[in-house]
Every structure is written in C-alpha cells, then in structure tokens.
Amino acid sequence: MKLDFTTLDVFSSTRYSGNPVSIISVPPSAKESLTQTQKQSIASEFNLSEIVFLHLPTDSTSQERHIDIFTSHAEVPFAGHPTIGTSHYLLHTTKQNVTSLITKAGRILIQLDSETQNVKAEIPHDYHQHDVTWTTPLNDLANPTCSIVNGMSFIMVELPTLSALAQAKTNLAGNTYDTTPLDAGWQNGLIGTMYLVSQGTDALGRRKYRTRMFGTREDPGTGSASSALGCFLTAQGGKERFVFEQGVEMGRRNVIEVEVVRGEERVERVVLGGAAVEVMEGKLEV
C-alpha cells in the first residue's frame, strides 16, 4: 500500500524555516487496514516533532476531516503546528471547502484570516494548572505546570533576559513521557518545558514573547505549548492577544499567534494562528 504525503513548514512563510510537519493522506479504503503500530512506525521514520494522518472522507462534500497526530514516540490528542499545517494544506494547498478538523481532543474550527490569509484555528481546550512546580538555576521561581488539554502539559519558566533564555538546554521534567507528577486524572501524554522572555508589545498591540520549548529535544515551534502559555498569561476575566517567537536559537524562526478569552472560572476561547508553506511531496510504502 502506498500513501501520498506532503511536508510543510509551519508558523513561517519561508521554506526551511518554521517547524516541519508531514501530512499523510489516508484514503477510506485504507482507514481500517492501517494499524496503530504502522502509524507509529511511519511517525518514527519521519522523525519530526509530529506528523498527521489525514483521513479522506467517503463523501467529498463533507466539510470536516478526521486527523490523527503522532510524535516519533506516541499518539497525542492535539498539537498546534500539525493543526495549522493541516489547515493550510486543506484551505490553501488543495483549496478544499473544509470548516473543521476532528482530533482526539475534539473538534477544531478552521478558517483563513481575511487580512493576512494565515490560518486561524479555534482549538479544543481544557486548561488546567497542576499542583506540581519545578525549579531551575535559571530563575528563583516555583515554575508551574499547565495543560491545554489532558495529555499536553508544559512547565512554564519565565526568564528575565534573552541571555538567560540562551542558557536553556533541557526539559525540566526529565522523561518527557513520564506524567506521574501531574494531578490525578491528568497523567497522560507528555510534559515539556516552555521557557519565555517578555519582549513588550508589537505594532498591533499584541503581547510579544521570545520562547523555547524542550521535550525529548528542542522543538522549533509549539502551538500547543504556546496556547497553554497564552492561557497562563491571561488574567481571569481577561482577553489577550499574543505573538510568540520561537526557534530563533535553532535557526528556524516561528511566529505563533494566540488569542485567549478567559472568564472568571474558566478559559472560554483559544484561537491559534500562523502561516505555512509547502516544501515537498511524495509517496510512502506501508
């Protein structure tokens, strides 16, 4: 069985920058025969932060698409740059009339920004801040851990300067896939570490940060961590817009847009946005 794939660089409009993701198109005839083990082997072979299995519908007029997202080690319920990459592929590359993606974390409404033509995705969220905190020599804080959904958790480490950010090297959690420190009922998926430095505001009035994220390795652009960070930085009862610049130290600059509306008791809305560009396409043998 051969499957088509397209690789895009996400959170950038410049090829060989941003964060790459591969989208593998799965026809309806292959949906049942493609096993979980085969998907994981394919993800390990690509060896990217994440890849996407895009399940093509039996009804070509359907406005929703089901996707599965895998890291090189495990399936995850949601991830940001695969969502933006897949949305760009559907709305820009193949110009399909699609309004939503169905992930393991829930439905994601997608659209093009009328001004920038960047993709905007209203992402599923179940924001939660855990009891566990972490320490690092880079600051004197009890650094909190936040989940954007159950299975995607991140330690938030605020640093004073870019020189301190340059010293960040590791995931404070140690084993990315050991989630036992998290609150009961949330011990799923992975834990990464998001380092951040405030850079004031940009010309559009958005709060701007330089960030770095480490899981099993450094990730050039992390939409899920940026979404969790936006929720963490938005006060209760507040509405904020952010732009996170990530991957600069790796030579793969990402620009990640996040909008958060937070009520007094819960996060009400999270919108993730960004550009993407196609890089390569081909076929893989299963």
N, C-alpha and C positions, 0 to 999 in steps of 0.2 A: 504494500500500500504506500502510495506517495501522497504527500500533503504539501500544499503551497505555503510559503511563509514570506512575510515582508518585515524587514527591520527598519525601525525609525529611531532617530534621535529626538528625545522628548525634553521639554522645557527649554528649547532653543530653536531658532530658525536657521542655524548654521550647522551644516553637516560636520560630523566628527567632533561636535561639542555636545552639551546636554547629557542625557542619560539614555543609553540604547535599550530598546525593548524589541523583541521579536513576536510577531503575531502570526500564529499558525491557524490557517483556516481548516475547519473540520466539517466536511460535508455530512448531511443527515445520514447517509449510508454508513459512515464510519463512527458515528457517535457511540453506539453500543459496543462496538468491537475494540475501540481504543481504550486500553485499560489504564488504571491509575499508575501502575508500575511503568508502563510505556511512557506515559506523560512525564513522570518524574525522571526517567532516563533521558528523554529528549531535553528537558529543562537542564539537567546536569551537563549534557553535551553542549548546549549553547553557553552555559556558564556565565550568564548575565545576572543582574540583580533579580529580575523577574522576566518570565515570558508569559504569553497569553494564548490559550486555546479558544479561538472564536468559533462557536458552533453556528453554522449556517442554517437558516430556517427552511423548513419544508415549504412554507408559504412565503414567497419572495416579497409580498406586500406587507409583511409584518414589520412593525416599527420598533421592535425590541430584539435584542441579541443577547444570548446567554454566553458568558465567558467564564473560564477557569484560569486562575492566576497561580503560577508556581515560581518559587525561588529554586535555586540549584539543589536545595535540600528538602523542601516541603511545599505543600499547597498552602496558600494563605487566603483568608476570606475577602480581603480588599488590599489594594495597593494603589498609590496615587499615579505614579508615572505610567504604569500599564493602562490605567483608566484613560488618561489624557491621550496616550499614544493610540489606543484602540479607537477612541472617539475621533481623533484626527484621521485615522485610516478610513473610518466609515463615512465621515462627513466631508472630508477634503479629498482623500486619495481616490476612493471609489464612488463618492458622491451618492451614497445611499440615503434614503429617507428614513433615518433611524432617530428615535427620540429617547430611548432608554437602553441601558445595559443592565442585565440581571447577573449579579455576583452572589457568592455565598454569603456576603454581608447584607445583601438586599438590593433593591432597585436603585439605579443611578440615572437621573435625568440629565441629558446632554444637549448642548446647543452650541452654536457659533456666536461669539460676541459680535454684534453688528458693527462695531467700530474697528476693532483690531483683527477680527476674523480668527482670533485664538479660540480654542475650545474652552467651554465652561461646563463643569460637571457638579451637580448638586449631590454630594456624596452621602452615603449612609453613615450614621454616626451613633455611637452610644458612649459619649465621652465620660471617662471615669478617672479620678485621681486616686492612686493607691496609697496605702499607709507606708509602704517601704520607701526609704530615701537612701541616697548613696553619697559617698564622699570622694573627693579627688583633691590632690595637691594644687590643682589649678585655681580653686577658689575655696572660700571658707564657709560654704553653704551646705545645708542638708538638701541635696538635689532631688526633686520629686520625680515620680514616675507616673505617666499619663497614658491612657489608652484612647484611641479614636474609635475603635471597635474592639470587641472581645477577640483577641488574637494578634493585635497590632499595638504594641506598647513601647514607650520611649522614655528614657531618662532625660530630663531637661536640665542642661548645665549652662547657666548664664555666666559669661566671662566678661572682664572689663575692657579688653583691648584685642585688636587683631593679632598682636604678637602673642598673646596668651592663646588665642584660637589656633595659631600655627603650631603650638606645642601639643595640641590634642592628637592622640595616637590610637586610643583603644576604646572599645565598648566596656563601660564600667560594669556591665552585667557579667562579663567573662564569657560564659557559654550563652550565645545568642538564643538558643532554643531551650534553655533551662528556665522555665517560667514559674518555678515553685516559690520565688519570693513574692509573687503578686497576690492580691487579695483572693480569698476563696471564691470559686466560680469564674475566675478570670485567668486561670493558669493554662492558657492555650497560646499557640502560635509562637511569637518571638518577642524579645526585648532588644532594642537598640539604644544607642546614646546619641542625643542631639545636642551639639554644642552651639551656642549662639552669642552674637555680639550685636548690640543695638547700633544702628547707623543713622538714627534720626528719622526723617521722613523724606519721601521723594517728591517730585514736582506735582504729583497727583494727590498729595496729602496722605499717602499710604505709609504706615509704619514699616521701616526698612531694617532688615537684619542680614548679616552675613552668618551662614551656618555651615556646619559639617556634621555628617551622621555616620556612625560606625555600627555595623552589625558584625557579621563574620569577617567583614572587610569594610573599607570606606566606600560609601555609596555616593555617586556624584550628584544625584537629585532624588529626593524622597518626598513624594506628595503626601503619603500617609503621616509621616513624622511632621511635616510642615502643617498639615491640617490639625494634628494634635497640639502642636505648638501654638497655632493661632487660637485654639480654644483655651489653652492655658493662659495666654497673654490677654485675652478679652475678659474684662471685668464682668461680674454678674450684672445683668440688666443692660449690657452694652452691645454696641455694634462697631466692628472694626474691620479695616482693610489692611492687608499686609502684602509685602513683596519680600520673598526670601531668596537671597543669592547664595547658591550652594555649588560646590565642586570646583571653586576657583583654584584651590591649592592643588587639585588634581589635573589642572589644565582642561577641564570640561565644565565650563561655566553653565549653570542652570538658573533660570529666572522663574520662580514659582509664585503664583498669585493665589491668595487665600482671602475669602470674606467670611466672617463669623458673626452670627447674631446669637447672643446668649441672654436668656431670660434669667429671672431671679432664682429659678430652681433647676434649670437645665439648658443645655445648648439646643437652640431651636433650628439653626440652619448653618451649613458649612458648604461653601462653594469653592472648588479648586479650579484653577485656570492656568493656561500656558500654551505655548506654541509647540510644534513638532515638525519634523521634516523627514521624508523618506530617504533611505540610504541604499538599501539593497533588497533584492528579492530572489527567491529560488524555490527548490523543492527538496524535501527531506524524505528519506526512506524509513518506513516503520517496520 
